[in-house]
Amino acid sequence: MATSNEYASEISALYAIDEAFERCLISGNLISGYQLESAKKAINAILDQWSNANYPSLYLVKKGLLQLIRGQTSYLLPSNCVDIIDKEVTVLKSLRKLGGTASSSSGSAGNAFSDDLTAFCTQTEPNGYIQYIYPQGVPILYVGIMSAVDADYKLLIRSKYQSGIGNILDPLNVALRTPETAYLANQTVWWAIPAAPSAQVWRIQETGGATLNINKIYFNINSPTQPSRPLARISRSSYAMINNKTQIGQVSQFQVDRNFPQSVINFYLNPDGTEDLVTYNYNAYTQEVVNFTQDIELPKRFWEALVSELAARMAEKFAPHLYEQKRSAADQAFALAKGQDVEHGVNLKIAPTLESQM
């Protein structure tokens, strides 16, 4: 029997809304503009509720990376950070990997890998690339990008084991897709490569229509002589009791101020410059739905749970005689999705309720 051999990987807001209303016996041609807006608000409320629960869902666990600056105690966390996962914060020394050849679609590629902070790779066309070719495969773990100007870039970080086959990299070899991000002039934004391949070619490529003007690119690995160390989390009250928060030394503890509009991480001791990066995992908020054609940031195992929960909330407002039935179906669908949101091979089950940093 012939099958489609296709697997849906995205669900649009409009699809979820139509299906939810049909379950409430309201067909698509009868859905009013008010009901559409109500459903959109409900989707965002559902996603926020799942993000805010006490146990992080696997699809909401993101990897963060920030650069330590000697003498700087406090750093902003990503705006989508709900909270840091306590036992997954490490400090390390990274090493910039050179020894190869730079090239680019335009501009002076070598400037992006030099030590001269006044030499830039300024490109002349949008959606360009800058790459570095090593004589043999290198598993790059961290990528730092310093823009020469204030700019918004939407970058692909790409890799390829064999060089010399034209200028186009296989699109399957995408190490990381970064969201559109504001880069401030002469400040480095760091990205962690989630599953670092051993590749000869490492490239950054703009995809959002901007023209790259890059001061420096850092393709880094872990220092072979200085292993990473875990950091311990302390409470707000414990941090407040530290008298000399400016004392310089090796970082050993951290505290998170979950402020509005953005959380802040504080370190103690004050970084002394012997280690340069902190990696952490955090529970993230889901991207908001702002229009009806937008895809929802949700893995397929939660689609039924979302549609069922949305149907229950719409029934509560517009078909109250169906509410109890839809509420029961939503609870069952969520329990099924939660049961699938596990890491196999460990005893810990993580259930619902993968950015970068300057």
C-alpha positions, 0 to 999 in steps of 0.5 A: 500500500502506498503511503505519503512518506511525509511527517508533519512537524509544525502546527499552525495557530489557525489549524489548532483553532479550527479543530478546537472549535469543531470539537465544540460543534462550531464550524469554521464559517461560524467562528467570529472575529471575537472568537478567533482573538479569544482562542489566540489569547487562550493558546498563549495562556496555555503555553505560558501555563505549561512553561511556568509549571514546577517541572521543565518540559524537555522541549522547553529546556534551552542551553544558555552561554554567557561570557564572564568579564573580569570584575563584572558580577551581574549578567542579564539572562535571556528574556525567555528564561523562566528559571535556571535548572540548578544543577546544570551550571558550569564555568569553563575556560575555552580556547579559540581554535585557529590554524586554518584559512578564512574566506567569505562571500565578500569583505576581508574574512581574515579580519574576523579572525585576527587579534586587531579589534579595529579590523572588520569584515565588512560585507557589501551584499545581504545574506553573506557568509564568513567561514573558516577552513581547518586542515582537519575536523574540529568539534567546535563547541562555542561560537562567539560573534562580535559585530562591528556595528549595532545590528540585528542578525539572523544567523545559521551556524553551519559545518561541513567535514570536507572542504573544497566542494564549491561555496555552498554547504549541504543544508543538512549540516546546520549546527545551529539556527539562531533567532534574529538577535540584536548585536551591540557593537564590539560586544560578543554574543555567544552560542553553544553548539548542541551536538558539535560535529567534527568538521573542517568548515565552520561558517556563519551565514546571515539569512534575514536579509542583513549585510554582515559587518563583523568585528570578530568570530570565535570558534572555540573548544574546551581548554585541554588543560583546565576542566569545567567546574560546576557552580552551586546555587545560593538563595537571595538571602544568602547572597544578600548576606555576603559582605564583600560582593566585589571580591575577585577570585574564581567563581564558585556560586551563583544567585538568580534575581527573577526580575521584571522584565528580565532575570539577572544572574549574580556570581560570587566570587567576582570573576578573575578572568581565569575562566571565560564562559558559563554554560547553563540550561534553563526552562524557557517560555514558549514563543507567543502566537501573534498571528493566525498563520504562525506555527506554534512552538510545540513538539508533535507529542503535545499537539493533541494536548494543546487542541484538547485544552483549547477546546475545553477553554472555548467550550467554557466560553462558547459551548458550556454544555460541552465543557465537562466533556471537553475538560475530561478529554483535555486532562486525558490528552495532557496526561498522555503527552506528559507520559511521553515527555521523558528522558530514557536511560535515567530515572528522572522523569521530566514532564511539561507543566532545543540563546545566547548571552552577551 
